[in-house]
């Protein structure tokens, strides 16, 4: 029996052909796809900040009214494209709605990564006139590719689990399927619309028709990197509980000792890496498969992490990621929507009072972000340490959770556990002095509101320099 859909969503990623798929859907009578409606930076198309009378700021505050108006005020079957970094509040609504048709578009992750790199280099994200084609070669960066792959796999697993547990199905296409008018007409049949395409829409042109190795500055690095990557999540053990990706891409091992360090972002990562390196060097670049193999090869190993006082950690993240400009999206949002008065990227505040005021805005934003009340995903540097340790536990529970203020004795204990002489403990982190210059009761209260789970879960009290 054919399904009756009242809307649809294209679940895809950047450089998977979603623009091309959308153009073909829009060529079907009675079908309208509105673009990236819940992109964090615009609504539908680049530089558009309003749709159906709803502004970007209003959508940020509550995405549901825009979703309702889009469906109610679009003649025919309405839909849009949704990527892994779009508003997560909307994804939960879409996946739970059986009247919303799910169209899943995938592409070989190496191809999509290289295409993304070229588009970034040329500034050309879609092409309608082949004479205007801009060409460039990309540099393959293994770490960046692994992050790209992890994000795609996590997104696909989330969709799969939601469909399985709700008894829904989806229409799945690969990038190569987009050239087939028969497949696209099969999609039209799945959506329940009467129209059919006579030919594939040729408005958009393929941007990078060259062979993969010809698109790269360093093709020699590709084969080795792909061999180490878990492209198909083969290392994932089958379990009968909701699957959660383990947060392990930055795990570090001591080369000459059976110690594994799971770093918490914006914690004392550099100091611990130096301490481990003093034991004979570091081993890194793990994935699930290679980390399990390392554990098998090192019986008696100990896995640990270090948690930092939430206020100090938030201040480090604020300075190193927001003030510096590294987290450019979050920085823009704090300035635009939260009116944070920040210096130019990488510059210092004029005085402690200005920094305190901006940091307080940041902490208040973190409180909403960590409770899922904003439209963007929480970066690991800003997430609660409780949530990060839960991610580690998705791979395997840790042997030891160290408080930063107990580092010397805890690291000495770890060394004794595995029977080695402990290197000198790390020096005091200068980050504490920077926080001491602006600390007050208001910052402490805001940090406790934002990271209540960490204060309670790890027993943190008021911060002291």
C-alpha positions as CSV (number, residue, x, y, z in Angstrom):
1,X,0.0,0.0,0.0
2,X,1.5,3.4,-1.0
3,X,2.3,5.7,1.9
4,X,0.6,9.1,2.3
5,X,3.1,11.8,3.0
6,X,2.3,15.4,3.8
7,X,5.9,16.7,3.6
8,X,9.5,15.4,3.0
9,X,13.0,16.0,4.1
10,X,16.3,15.3,2.2
11,X,18.8,14.0,4.8
12,X,22.2,14.6,3.3
13,X,25.5,16.3,3.8
14,X,27.6,18.9,2.0
15,X,28.9,17.9,-1.4
16,X,26.7,14.9,-1.7
17,X,24.6,16.2,-4.7
18,X,21.8,17.6,-2.6
19,X,21.5,20.8,-4.7
20,X,21.1,18.6,-7.8
21,X,18.5,16.4,-6.2
22,X,16.6,19.4,-5.0
23,X,16.5,20.9,-8.5
24,X,15.0,17.7,-9.9
25,X,12.4,17.5,-7.2
26,X,11.4,21.1,-7.8
27,X,11.0,20.1,-11.5
28,X,8.1,17.8,-10.5
29,X,4.7,19.4,-10.5
30,X,3.3,19.9,-7.0
31,X,6.7,19.5,-5.3
32,X,8.6,22.3,-3.6
33,X,11.9,22.0,-1.7
34,X,12.9,25.2,0.1
35,X,16.7,24.6,0.5
36,X,18.5,24.5,3.8
37,X,15.7,25.9,5.9
38,X,17.4,25.2,9.3
39,X,21.0,26.0,8.4
40,X,22.5,27.9,11.4
41,X,23.6,30.9,9.3
42,X,20.7,31.5,6.9
43,X,17.2,30.3,6.0
44,X,16.9,28.3,2.7
45,X,19.6,30.1,0.7
46,X,22.8,32.0,1.4
47,X,22.2,35.5,2.8
48,X,18.5,34.9,3.2
49,X,17.4,35.5,6.8
50,X,13.6,35.4,6.6
51,X,11.0,32.9,5.3
52,X,7.2,32.9,5.6
53,X,7.5,36.0,7.8
54,X,9.8,34.4,10.3
55,X,13.2,35.8,10.9
56,X,16.5,34.0,11.6
57,X,16.4,35.3,15.2
58,X,12.8,34.0,15.7
59,X,13.7,30.7,14.2
60,X,16.7,30.4,16.5
61,X,14.4,31.0,19.5
62,X,11.9,28.4,18.4
63,X,12.1,26.4,15.1
64,X,8.6,24.9,15.3
65,X,6.6,27.9,13.9
66,X,8.7,28.0,10.7
67,X,8.3,24.3,10.2
68,X,4.5,24.6,10.6
69,X,4.2,27.6,8.3
70,X,6.4,26.0,5.6
71,X,4.1,23.0,5.5
72,X,0.9,24.9,5.8
73,X,1.6,27.7,3.3
74,X,3.4,25.7,0.5
75,X,1.1,24.5,-2.2
76,X,1.6,20.8,-2.9
77,X,4.2,18.6,-1.2
78,X,6.8,20.7,0.7
79,X,10.2,19.8,2.0
80,X,13.8,21.0,2.5
81,X,17.4,19.8,2.9
82,X,18.8,18.9,6.3
83,X,22.5,18.3,7.1
84,X,24.1,16.9,10.3
85,X,25.0,20.4,11.5
86,X,21.6,21.9,11.2
87,X,19.2,22.6,14.1
88,X,19.1,19.3,16.1
89,X,15.7,20.3,17.6
90,X,14.2,20.0,14.1
91,X,15.7,16.6,13.4
92,X,14.0,15.0,16.4
93,X,10.6,16.3,15.1
94,X,11.2,15.1,11.6
95,X,12.4,11.6,12.5
96,X,9.4,11.1,14.8
97,X,6.8,12.1,12.1
98,X,5.7,9.2,9.8
99,X,3.9,11.7,7.6
100,X,7.3,13.3,6.7
101,X,9.0,11.3,3.9
102,X,12.7,10.6,4.6
103,X,14.9,10.9,1.5
104,X,18.5,9.8,2.4
105,X,21.3,10.9,0.1
106,X,24.8,9.6,0.6
107,X,28.1,9.8,-1.2
108,X,31.5,8.1,-0.9
109,X,33.0,10.1,2.0
110,X,36.4,10.5,0.3
111,X,34.7,12.1,-2.7
112,X,32.5,14.4,-0.6
113,X,35.5,15.4,1.5
114,X,37.7,16.3,-1.5
115,X,34.8,18.1,-3.2
116,X,34.3,20.1,0.0
117,X,38.0,21.0,0.1
118,X,37.9,22.2,-3.6
119,X,34.7,24.2,-3.0
120,X,36.3,25.9,0.0
121,X,39.4,26.8,-2.1
122,X,37.4,28.1,-5.1
123,X,34.4,29.6,-3.3
124,X,32.2,27.9,-5.9
125,X,29.5,25.8,-4.2
126,X,27.3,25.1,-7.2
127,X,27.7,25.6,-11.0
128,X,25.1,26.5,-13.5
129,X,27.4,27.6,-16.4
130,X,30.3,25.3,-17.3
131,X,32.2,28.3,-18.7
132,X,32.5,29.7,-15.2
133,X,34.0,26.6,-13.7
134,X,36.7,27.3,-11.2
135,X,39.3,24.6,-10.6
136,X,41.7,23.9,-7.8
137,X,43.4,21.0,-6.2
138,X,42.8,20.0,-2.6
139,X,45.2,19.0,0.1
140,X,44.2,15.7,1.9
141,X,44.3,16.2,5.6
142,X,43.9,12.9,7.5
143,X,42.7,14.4,10.7
144,X,40.2,16.6,9.0
145,X,38.9,13.7,6.9
146,X,38.5,11.5,10.0
147,X,36.3,14.3,11.6
148,X,34.3,14.5,8.3
149,X,33.8,10.7,8.3
150,X,32.9,10.6,12.0
151,X,30.2,13.3,11.6
152,X,28.7,11.5,8.6
153,X,28.6,8.1,10.3
154,X,27.1,9.5,13.5
155,X,24.4,11.3,11.5
156,X,23.5,8.1,9.5
157,X,23.4,6.0,12.7
158,X,21.1,8.5,14.4
159,X,18.7,8.4,11.4
160,X,18.9,4.6,11.1
161,X,18.1,4.1,14.8
162,X,15.1,6.4,14.7
163,X,13.7,4.7,11.6
164,X,14.2,1.3,13.1
165,X,12.6,2.0,16.4
166,X,9.6,3.8,14.8
167,X,9.0,1.2,12.1
168,X,9.5,3.7,9.3
169,X,11.3,3.4,5.9
170,X,13.2,5.8,3.7
171,X,14.1,6.3,0.1
172,X,17.9,5.9,-0.1
173,X,20.0,7.3,-2.9
174,X,23.7,7.4,-3.6
175,X,25.4,10.3,-5.5
176,X,25.7,8.2,-8.6
177,X,21.9,7.5,-8.6
178,X,21.2,11.1,-9.4
179,X,22.1,10.6,-13.0
180,X,19.3,8.1,-13.5
181,X,15.9,9.6,-14.5
182,X,14.4,6.2,-13.6
183,X,15.6,6.4,-10.0
184,X,14.4,9.9,-9.7
185,X,11.0,8.9,-11.0
186,X,11.0,6.1,-8.5
187,X,11.5,8.7,-5.8
188,X,8.5,10.6,-7.2
189,X,6.5,7.4,-6.8
190,X,7.7,7.0,-3.3
191,X,6.6,10.5,-2.4
192,X,3.2,9.8,-3.9
193,X,3.2,12.6,-6.5
194,X,1.7,12.1,-10.0
195,X,4.3,13.9,-12.0
196,X,7.4,12.3,-13.6
197,X,10.6,13.6,-15.1
198,X,11.2,13.2,-18.9
199,X,14.9,13.9,-18.3
200,X,17.3,14.8,-15.5
201,X,17.4,18.5,-14.9
202,X,20.6,19.9,-16.4
203,X,20.6,23.3,-14.8
204,X,23.4,22.4,-12.4
205,X,26.7,21.1,-13.8
206,X,29.1,18.6,-12.3
207,X,32.0,20.7,-10.8
208,X,34.8,18.2,-10.5
209,X,34.7,15.5,-13.2
210,X,38.5,14.7,-12.9
211,X,39.8,11.5,-11.4
212,X,40.2,11.6,-7.6
213,X,44.0,11.5,-7.7
214,X,44.0,14.5,-10.1
215,X,42.1,16.6,-7.6
216,X,44.7,16.2,-4.8
217,X,48.0,17.9,-4.2
218,X,49.1,14.9,-2.2
219,X,47.4,11.8,-3.6
220,X,50.2,9.7,-2.1
221,X,48.8,10.4,1.4
222,X,45.3,9.2,0.5
223,X,45.7,5.5,0.3
224,X,47.5,5.2,3.7
225,X,44.9,7.4,5.4
226,X,41.9,5.5,3.9
227,X,43.5,2.2,4.9
228,X,43.5,3.4,8.5
229,X,40.0,4.9,8.4
230,X,37.0,2.8,9.4
231,X,35.0,3.8,6.4
232,X,32.1,1.5,6.9
233,X,32.1,1.4,10.7
234,X,33.2,-2.2,10.6
235,X,34.7,-2.0,14.1
236,X,31.3,-1.2,15.6
237,X,30.3,-4.2,17.7
238,X,26.6,-5.2,17.3
239,X,24.7,-4.5,20.5
240,X,21.0,-4.5,21.4
241,X,20.9,-1.0,22.9
242,X,20.7,2.4,21.3
243,X,24.0,3.0,19.5
244,X,26.1,6.0,20.6
245,X,29.4,6.8,18.7
246,X,32.4,6.6,21.0
247,X,34.3,9.9,21.3
248,X,37.8,8.5,20.8
249,X,39.5,10.2,17.8
250,X,41.9,12.1,20.1
251,X,42.9,9.3,22.4
252,X,46.7,9.2,23.2
253,X,48.8,6.3,24.4
254,X,52.2,6.3,25.9
255,X,54.6,4.5,23.5
256,X,56.6,2.8,26.3
257,X,54.0,2.3,28.9
258,X,50.5,0.8,29.0
259,X,48.7,4.1,29.6
260,X,45.8,5.6,27.6
261,X,44.7,9.2,28.0
262,X,41.2,10.3,26.9
263,X,41.4,14.1,26.7
264,X,38.6,16.3,27.7
265,X,38.7,19.4,25.4
266,X,39.7,22.7,27.1
267,X,41.2,20.6,29.9
268,X,45.0,20.3,30.7
269,X,45.5,18.2,27.6
270,X,48.9,19.6,26.7
271,X,50.4,19.0,30.1
272,X,49.2,15.4,30.2
273,X,50.6,14.7,26.7
274,X,54.0,16.1,27.8
275,X,53.9,13.9,30.9
276,X,53.1,10.8,28.8
277,X,55.7,11.7,26.2
278,X,58.3,11.7,28.9
279,X,57.6,8.0,29.3
280,X,59.0,7.3,25.9
281,X,56.9,9.1,23.3
282,X,53.2,9.0,22.1
283,X,51.0,6.8,20.0
284,X,47.9,8.5,18.5
285,X,45.6,8.5,15.5
286,X,43.4,5.7,16.8
287,X,40.0,4.5,15.6
288,X,37.7,1.9,17.3
289,X,39.5,-1.0,15.6
290,X,43.1,0.1,16.3
291,X,42.3,1.2,19.8
292,X,40.8,-2.2,20.6
293,X,43.9,-3.9,19.1
294,X,46.1,-1.7,21.2
295,X,44.2,-2.8,24.3
296,X,44.7,-6.4,23.4
297,X,48.4,-5.9,22.8
298,X,48.9,-4.2,26.2
299,X,47.4,-6.3,29.0
300,X,47.3,-4.5,32.3
301,X,46.8,-1.1,30.6
302,X,45.1,1.8,32.4
303,X,42.8,4.3,30.8
304,X,42.3,7.7,32.4
305,X,41.1,11.2,31.9
306,X,41.4,14.5,33.7
307,X,38.5,16.8,34.6
308,X,38.9,20.5,35.3
309,X,36.9,22.9,37.4
310,X,33.9,23.9,35.2
311,X,34.5,27.6,35.5
312,X,38.2,27.4,34.7
313,X,37.5,25.1,31.7
314,X,34.8,27.4,30.4
315,X,37.2,30.4,30.6
316,X,39.9,28.5,28.7
317,X,37.4,27.6,26.0
318,X,36.1,31.2,25.9
319,X,39.6,32.5,25.4
320,X,41.1,29.8,23.1
321,X,38.0,29.1,21.0
322,X,35.7,32.1,21.0
323,X,37.9,35.2,21.6
324,X,40.6,33.7,19.3
325,X,38.0,33.2,16.5
326,X,38.6,29.4,16.1
327,X,34.9,28.6,16.7
328,X,33.8,31.3,14.2
329,X,30.2,30.2,14.0
330,X,29.7,30.3,17.7
331,X,31.5,33.6,17.9
332,X,29.3,35.2,15.3
333,X,26.2,33.9,17.1
334,X,27.3,35.4,20.4
335,X,27.9,38.7,18.8
336,X,24.7,38.8,16.6
337,X,22.1,37.2,18.9
338,X,23.6,37.7,22.3
339,X,25.2,41.1,21.8
340,X,28.5,40.0,23.2
341,X,31.2,42.7,23.0
342,X,34.2,40.8,21.8
343,X,37.5,42.1,20.5
344,X,38.8,41.3,17.0
345,X,39.8,37.6,16.7
346,X,43.0,37.0,18.6
347,X,43.1,40.4,20.2
348,X,42.9,41.1,24.0
349,X,40.1,42.8,25.9
350,X,40.8,46.4,26.8
351,X,40.4,45.7,30.6
352,X,39.3,42.9,33.0
353,X,35.8,44.4,33.3
354,X,35.2,44.1,29.6
355,X,36.4,40.5,29.6
356,X,34.2,39.6,32.6
357,X,31.1,41.1,30.9
358,X,31.7,39.1,27.7
359,X,32.6,35.9,29.6
360,X,29.3,36.2,31.6
361,X,27.4,36.4,28.3
362,X,29.2,33.3,27.1
363,X,28.4,31.4,30.3
364,X,24.7,32.2,30.0
365,X,24.7,31.0,26.3
366,X,26.5,27.8,27.4
367,X,23.6,27.2,29.9
368,X,21.1,27.1,27.1
369,X,23.4,25.3,24.7
370,X,24.1,22.4,27.1
371,X,20.4,22.0,27.8
372,X,19.5,21.8,24.1
373,X,17.7,25.1,24.0
374,X,19.7,26.6,21.1
375,X,19.7,25.7,17.4
376,X,23.3,24.6,17.1
377,X,25.2,21.5,18.2
378,X,27.4,21.8,21.2
379,X,31.1,21.8,20.4
380,X,33.2,19.4,22.6
381,X,35.1,22.3,24.1
382,X,31.8,23.7,25.4
383,X,29.9,20.5,26.3
384,X,29.7,19.3,29.9
385,X,32.5,17.0,31.1
386,X,29.8,14.6,32.2
387,X,28.5,14.2,28.7
388,X,32.0,13.8,27.3
389,X,32.8,11.0,29.8
390,X,29.6,9.3,28.8
391,X,30.8,9.3,25.3
392,X,34.1,7.7,26.4
393,X,32.1,5.0,28.2
394,X,30.4,4.2,24.9
395,X,33.7,2.7,24.0
396,X,34.7,1.3,27.4
397,X,34.6,2.7,31.0
398,X,37.8,4.4,32.2
399,X,40.0,3.1,35.0
400,X,40.5,6.5,36.6
401,X,39.0,10.0,36.5
402,X,41.6,12.5,37.9
403,X,40.7,16.0,39.2
404,X,43.2,18.5,37.9
405,X,44.0,19.8,41.4
406,X,45.1,16.3,42.3
407,X,47.4,15.7,39.3
408,X,50.8,15.1,41.0
409,X,49.5,12.4,43.4
410,X,47.2,10.8,40.8
411,X,49.8,10.6,38.1
412,X,52.3,9.1,40.6
413,X,49.6,6.6,41.5
414,X,49.1,5.7,37.8
415,X,52.8,5.2,37.3
416,X,53.0,3.0,40.4
417,X,50.1,0.9,39.1
418,X,51.9,-0.1,36.0
419,X,55.4,-0.3,37.7
420,X,57.2,2.6,36.1
421,X,59.0,5.7,37.5
422,X,56.8,8.7,37.3
423,X,58.1,11.7,35.3
424,X,58.0,15.1,37.1
425,X,54.4,16.3,37.4
426,X,53.2,19.1,35.1
427,X,53.8,22.7,36.1
428,X,50.8,24.8,37.3
429,X,48.7,26.0,34.4
430,X,48.8,29.8,33.8
431,X,45.1,29.6,32.8
432,X,44.3,29.9,36.5
433,X,46.0,33.3,36.8
434,X,43.9,34.6,33.8
435,X,40.7,33.6,35.5
436,X,41.7,35.0,38.9
437,X,42.0,38.4,37.3
438,X,38.3,38.5,36.4
439,X,36.6,36.1,38.9
440,X,33.6,37.2,40.9
441,X,30.5,35.6,42.4
442,X,28.4,36.2,39.3
443,X,30.7,34.2,37.1
444,X,30.7,31.3,39.6
445,X,26.9,31.3,39.7
446,X,26.6,31.4,35.9
447,X,29.1,28.5,35.5
448,X,27.2,26.4,38.1
449,X,24.0,27.0,36.2
450,X,25.6,26.1,32.9
451,X,27.5,23.0,34.2
452,X,25.4,21.8,37.1
453,X,26.0,18.2,36.1
454,X,29.7,18.7,36.5
455,X,29.5,20.5,39.8
456,X,27.3,17.8,41.3
457,X,28.7,14.8,39.5
458,X,32.3,15.4,40.2
459,X,31.9,17.2,43.5
460,X,33.3,20.6,42.5
461,X,32.9,23.5,44.8
462,X,33.7,27.2,44.3
463,X,36.8,27.8,42.3
464,X,40.0,29.0,44.0
465,X,43.1,30.3,42.2
